[in-house]
């Protein structure tokens, strides 16, 4: 995949997939809260940290090298 295509896919992922993922993550956390009650803060912070990085793992090849200048 060339750099121009990766830049386009990066924009699609950031503008379309990321907002959808945020809604899904918040819905998941609300479901956990309703189902099991509020988690203690020491357990909630790692869950949010994992969710914060989980969305980008499948797309790391698309994001690799996009920030570099044209060579």
Secondary structure, 3 states (H helix, E strand, C coil): CCHHHHHHHHHHHHHHHHHHHHHHHHHHHHHHHHHHCCCCHHHHHHHHHHHHHHHHHCCHHHHCCCCCCCC
